[in-house]
Amino acid sequence: MKRILVTGFEPFGNQEINPSELLATELAASLPFVRSLILPVDFKEAFQELLKFIEHQSQPFDSIVMLGQASGRSQICLERMAHNWMENKKTDKKNPAVPAQQIFPGHPEAVMTTLPVEEIRDQLNLEFPHAPVVVTLSAGVYVCNNLYYKVLSHQELKNTPALFIHVPLLPEQQKDSSHPVMEFKTQVQILTALIESLKI
């Protein structure tokens, strides 16, 4: 049976929960071939902890699925690529302000996942027409994209299919109607179907 690593992030900013953490934990509890890892929202530590976790495994993972919270997005978003760019305009709990710059100077401007994101999207949309899944072209410029770029670029991980998925806020995080949300149960169902498709 294939082994899949699903990562999520700790809460950050003024949030008390992070849906990616809750989802990663739930998926590992319900799917025997999934391991979960919760990462700090930190430009340096997130990738370092992921790499250390992988290196200490007795068997390699067949796929890596990274989850992150995306306030303002109403759909589950499959990120086609990671960009060689980082920026943080405001100091936060873990990260100082970072001026706009390349993650790795001189490296490719973007790196694409090897997973067939359009096929995955189309299959999920057949199964869950009430909650469409989309493919997007930017994972932002914060820690989510930073982690994704480092995973896709790392020499020892290049042969491990990896995908970053942005998930909407949960209803309990909604402050006003300008922040779309998606029920936890719906997100679990969609992500379970996606991860089940990767083990084949």
C-alpha positions, 0 to 999 in steps of 0.5 A, a space after each residue: 500500500 502506498 504511503 502518503 504524507 499530508 501536512 497542515 499548518 498551525 494557526 497563525 495571525 489572530 486565528 485560533 484554529 487552522 483548517 489545514 491542521 484539523 484536516 490533516 489530523 482527521 485524514 491521518 486518523 481515518 485513512 491508514 496509509 496517511 501520516 500527518 505532520 503539522 508545521 509552523 507558519 515559518 519561512 525557514 522552519 516549515 520546510 526544515 521540519 518537513 524534511 527532518 520528518 521525512 528523513 526519519 521515516 523507515 520507508 519513503 512516502 509515495 506522495 506529499 499533499 500539503 494543505 494551507 488555509 486561504 482566507 477569501 477563497 470559496 473553493 478547494 484550490 489545487 495549486 498547479 505551481 509554486 513561484 520563486 518569490 517570497 514576501 511578508 509586509 508585516 511582522 508576525 508571530 514567527 516571521 519578520 517583515 520580508 521584502 519582495 525577493 526570490 526564494 532561491 536567486 538564479 533558480 527557475 521562476 516557477 516549478 510545476 507539480 507532476 500530478 495531473 491536477 486537471 484530471 484530479 479536479 474533473 473527477 472531484 467535480 463529478 463526485 462533488 458538484 455542490 462544492 467545485 474544486 478548481 486549479 489555480 496558478 498562484 499559491 501566494 507569496 507567504 509560507 504556503 508557496 515558500 514550502 511548496 517551492 522548496 519541496 518541488 525544487 529539492 533534489 531528494 524530493 523531486 521524484 516524489 509527487 507533491 501537491 499544495 492545496 489551499 482550503 477555505 475557512 471553516 464556518 467558525 472562522 467567519 467574521 463577516 460575509 466577505 469571508 467565504 467558508 466551507 463545512 469541515 465535513 465537506 472538505 474532509 469528503 473531498 480531500 479523502 476522495 483526492 487522497 484515495 485517488 493517489 494511492 492507486 
